[in-house]
Amino acid sequence: MPRSLADAKKRIAILTTKPLDPEKPTVEELDGGLNASCRIVASTYAVGPQASETVDEKAVCEEGNVQALSTSNYSAEFDVFRYFDEETGLPETGTPDSEEDIGDQLFQMLKTKGTIVWLYEREVGLKSEVPFASGQPVEGYELLIDNPQKPQDQGGFIKRHIVGLPQKAWIDAEVAGTSGGGSGE
């Protein structure tokens, strides 16, 4: 099997409703969220595990520094593109019959401090536009959203920097079928 370039291989769904079983979100639950893959600036997307905390406690008889893994850490930061109506200059609500029909909905979903969302990411050898399917591996994160920030680079497209504080993570999750889900949490 050949290696696969990472370019355009992440599918990202952001949900406002927690899946019944966050470790096994259904295709229906993921499709019910917002497909954010084309609304996030790729170079700023940093969602995932970070180095775990460590504990330095060795026994008297042990030589050298002995460390044990402790609390897991996660991060979630990315810039989102903004979309505006060409005539009014106001946030776009979506264009009927367009490819995505979501307009500025991603920013609107993430603009209020304290909002909780569930972000799911699939990174496999499929293009981002390929829909989720049962059995695919995904990572899931429950995020508490902070105030959107203006990015340092304010050239190019209008965008906002989103910081999500991970509350829970399911890094070995798997997409379940279209109905059922799991037992919940």
C-alpha positions as CSV (number, residue, x, y, z in Angstrom):
1,M,0.0,0.0,0.0
2,P,1.5,3.4,-1.0
3,R,1.9,6.3,1.4
4,S,-0.8,8.9,1.2
5,L,-0.3,12.6,1.0
6,A,-2.1,14.5,3.9
7,D,-3.4,17.2,1.5
8,A,-7.2,17.5,1.7
9,K,-7.5,14.2,3.7
10,K,-9.2,15.6,6.9
11,R,-12.9,15.6,7.2
12,I,-14.1,17.7,10.1
13,A,-17.6,17.8,11.6
14,I,-18.6,20.2,14.3
15,L,-21.7,19.3,16.2
16,T,-23.9,21.3,18.6
17,T,-25.4,18.2,20.1
18,K,-23.4,15.5,21.9
19,P,-23.5,12.1,20.2
20,L,-25.4,9.4,22.1
21,D,-22.1,7.5,22.4
22,P,-19.1,9.9,21.8
23,E,-16.8,7.0,21.2
24,K,-19.1,5.6,18.5
25,P,-20.8,8.6,16.8
26,T,-23.2,7.5,14.1
27,V,-23.0,8.5,10.4
28,E,-26.3,10.3,11.0
29,E,-25.0,12.3,14.0
30,L,-21.8,13.3,12.2
31,D,-23.7,14.3,9.0
32,G,-26.1,16.3,11.2
33,G,-23.2,18.5,12.3
34,L,-21.5,21.1,10.2
35,N,-18.9,20.0,7.6
36,A,-16.2,22.4,8.6
37,S,-13.4,21.0,6.4
38,C,-13.5,23.8,3.8
39,R,-14.1,26.5,6.4
40,I,-10.9,26.1,8.5
41,V,-7.5,27.5,7.5
42,A,-5.3,24.4,7.1
43,S,-2.0,25.9,8.3
44,T,-3.6,26.9,11.6
45,Y,-5.5,23.7,12.4
46,A,-4.0,22.3,15.6
47,V,-6.4,19.9,17.3
48,G,-5.2,16.8,19.0
49,P,-3.2,15.2,21.8
50,Q,-0.2,17.0,23.3
51,A,2.5,15.7,25.6
52,S,1.1,14.2,28.8
53,E,1.9,15.5,32.2
54,T,4.6,13.5,34.0
55,V,5.2,12.6,37.6
56,D,8.8,12.4,38.9
57,E,8.7,10.0,41.8
58,K,11.2,7.3,42.0
59,A,12.0,4.8,44.6
60,V,15.1,5.3,46.8
61,C,16.7,2.2,45.1
62,E,16.2,3.5,41.5
63,E,19.0,5.3,39.7
64,G,18.5,8.3,37.5
65,N,15.3,10.2,36.9
66,V,12.3,8.0,36.7
67,Q,9.1,9.5,35.1
68,A,5.6,8.1,34.9
69,L,2.9,9.3,32.5
70,S,0.1,11.2,34.2
71,T,-2.7,13.4,33.0
72,S,-3.4,13.5,29.2
73,N,-3.4,16.9,27.5
74,Y,-5.1,18.1,24.3
75,S,-5.3,21.3,22.4
76,A,-7.7,22.8,19.9
77,E,-6.9,26.0,18.0
78,F,-7.7,27.0,14.4
79,D,-8.7,29.9,12.2
80,V,-12.1,30.0,10.5
81,F,-12.8,31.9,7.3
82,R,-15.6,34.5,7.5
83,Y,-18.3,34.8,4.8
84,F,-20.2,37.9,4.1
85,D,-23.1,38.9,1.8
86,E,-21.7,40.9,-1.1
87,E,-24.6,43.4,-1.1
88,T,-25.2,44.0,2.6
89,G,-21.7,43.2,4.0
90,L,-23.4,41.3,6.8
91,P,-22.6,37.7,7.7
92,E,-23.9,35.3,5.0
93,T,-26.6,32.9,6.0
94,G,-25.9,30.5,3.1
95,T,-26.5,30.3,-0.6
96,P,-29.3,27.9,-1.7
97,D,-28.2,25.3,-4.2
98,S,-24.5,26.0,-3.4
99,E,-22.1,23.2,-2.8
100,E,-22.1,23.7,1.0
101,D,-25.0,26.1,1.6
102,I,-23.5,27.1,5.0
103,G,-22.3,30.6,4.6
104,D,-20.9,32.0,7.8
105,Q,-22.5,29.3,10.0
106,L,-19.3,27.9,11.3
107,F,-18.2,31.3,12.8
108,Q,-21.7,32.0,14.1
109,M,-21.6,28.6,15.8
110,L,-18.3,29.3,17.5
111,K,-18.5,33.1,18.2
112,T,-19.9,33.0,21.8
113,K,-17.6,32.4,24.7
114,G,-18.8,29.4,26.8
115,T,-20.3,27.5,23.8
116,I,-19.8,23.7,23.9
117,V,-19.3,21.8,20.7
118,W,-18.2,18.4,19.7
119,L,-15.5,18.3,17.0
120,Y,-14.9,15.0,15.1
121,E,-12.0,14.5,12.7
122,R,-11.4,11.7,10.2
123,E,-7.9,11.5,8.7
124,V,-7.6,8.5,6.4
125,G,-6.7,7.9,2.8
126,L,-9.9,9.5,1.5
127,K,-10.5,13.0,0.3
128,S,-12.3,15.3,2.8
129,E,-15.4,15.5,0.6
130,V,-16.0,11.7,1.0
131,P,-18.8,11.3,3.5
132,F,-18.3,9.5,6.9
133,A,-18.9,5.8,6.8
134,S,-19.4,3.1,9.4
135,G,-16.2,1.6,10.7
136,Q,-14.0,4.6,10.0
137,P,-11.6,5.8,12.7
138,V,-12.2,9.3,14.1
139,E,-11.0,11.5,16.9
140,G,-13.6,13.3,18.9
141,Y,-13.3,16.3,21.2
142,E,-15.7,18.1,23.5
143,L,-14.7,21.8,23.3
144,L,-15.5,24.8,25.5
145,I,-15.1,27.7,23.1
146,D,-13.3,31.0,24.1
147,N,-13.9,34.4,22.6
148,P,-12.8,34.4,18.9
149,Q,-9.6,36.4,18.4
150,K,-8.3,38.4,15.4
151,P,-5.4,36.5,14.0
152,Q,-1.9,38.0,13.9
153,D,-1.9,37.7,10.1
154,Q,-4.8,40.0,9.1
155,G,-3.9,40.0,5.5
156,G,-5.6,37.7,3.0
157,F,-9.2,36.5,3.8
158,I,-11.1,37.8,6.8
159,K,-10.9,35.1,9.5
160,R,-11.0,34.6,13.2
161,H,-8.8,32.5,15.5
162,I,-10.8,30.0,17.6
163,V,-9.5,28.5,20.8
164,G,-11.4,25.5,22.2
165,L,-10.6,24.2,25.7
166,P,-10.8,20.4,25.4
167,Q,-13.1,19.0,28.1
168,K,-13.1,15.4,26.9
169,A,-11.4,13.5,24.1
170,W,-12.0,10.2,22.3
171,I,-8.9,9.7,20.2
172,D,-9.6,6.1,19.3
173,A,-13.3,6.5,18.3
174,E,-15.0,4.8,15.4
175,V,-18.0,5.8,13.3
176,A,-21.0,3.6,14.1
177,G,-23.7,2.7,11.6
178,T,-26.6,5.1,10.7
179,S,-28.8,4.2,13.7
180,G,-28.4,3.4,17.3
181,G,-25.1,4.7,18.5
182,G,-24.0,3.3,21.8
183,S,-24.9,3.3,25.5
184,G,-24.1,6.9,26.1
185,E,-22.0,8.4,28.9
